[in-house]
Amino acid sequence: MKTAKSDAVKNANIFIDVDLTLVDAQGRLLEGAREALVRLRDEGCHLFLWSSVGMDYAARWQVCTGSRSCSKATHPSQTS
């Protein structure tokens, strides 16, 4: 069942920095990160993982989080 809250984020573009947002300083996926990405996708958001390290690095985490089907990897220079 859709709610007014979920309709508010439908089609929202959300850019997520990989380091210290999805992944800790030791390179481990943070608890709840995968679930949060799936929930945002299910709410209709367009997700973009990015990192100043580069697009290949962001894409690696895209696969690790299982968000390949719900997000795109991008590089900061592509967002401006």
C-alpha positions in Angstrom: 0.0 0.0 0.0 1.4 3.4 -1.1 1.5 6.2 1.4 1.8 9.9 1.0 5.4 9.6 2.4 6.4 7.0 -0.2 4.9 9.1 -3.0 7.0 12.0 -1.9 10.3 10.2 -2.7 9.1 8.4 -5.9 11.4 9.2 -8.8 13.8 11.0 -6.5 17.5 10.9 -7.6 19.6 10.0 -4.6 23.4 10.2 -4.9 25.2 8.1 -2.2 28.9 8.4 -1.5 30.3 4.9 -0.9 33.0 5.6 1.7 31.8 6.0 5.3 28.2 6.0 4.1 27.9 2.4 2.8 31.3 1.1 3.7 33.4 1.7 6.9 37.0 2.8 7.1 38.1 -0.9 7.0 36.2 -1.5 3.8 33.3 -3.4 5.3 29.8 -2.9 4.3 27.9 -1.1 7.1 25.1 -2.9 8.8 21.7 -2.1 7.2 23.2 -0.5 4.1 22.0 -3.2 1.7 18.5 -3.1 3.2 18.4 0.7 3.0 19.2 0.6 -0.7 16.6 -2.0 -1.4 14.0 0.0 0.5 14.8 3.2 -1.4 14.6 1.3 -4.7 11.3 -0.2 -3.7 10.0 3.3 -2.8 10.7 4.3 -6.4 14.0 6.2 -6.0 16.8 6.3 -8.6 20.0 5.5 -6.8 23.5 6.5 -7.8 26.6 5.2 -6.0 29.6 7.4 -6.4 33.1 7.8 -5.0 35.9 10.2 -5.6 38.1 7.1 -6.0 36.3 6.4 -9.3 33.5 4.8 -11.1 35.0 1.3 -11.1 35.3 1.5 -7.3 31.7 2.6 -6.9 30.6 -0.2 -9.3 32.4 -2.8 -7.2 30.3 -1.7 -4.2 27.2 -1.7 -6.4 27.8 -5.4 -6.9 28.7 -6.1 -3.2 25.5 -4.4 -2.0 23.3 -6.3 -4.4 22.1 -3.0 -5.7 23.3 -3.6 -9.3 19.7 -3.8 -10.4 18.6 -0.7 -8.5 21.5 1.7 -8.8 24.1 3.2 -11.2 27.7 3.9 -10.5 28.9 7.3 -11.2 31.9 9.6 -10.7 31.7 13.1 -9.1 32.8 14.7 -12.4 29.6 13.2 -14.0 27.3 14.8 -11.5 28.1 18.5 -12.2 
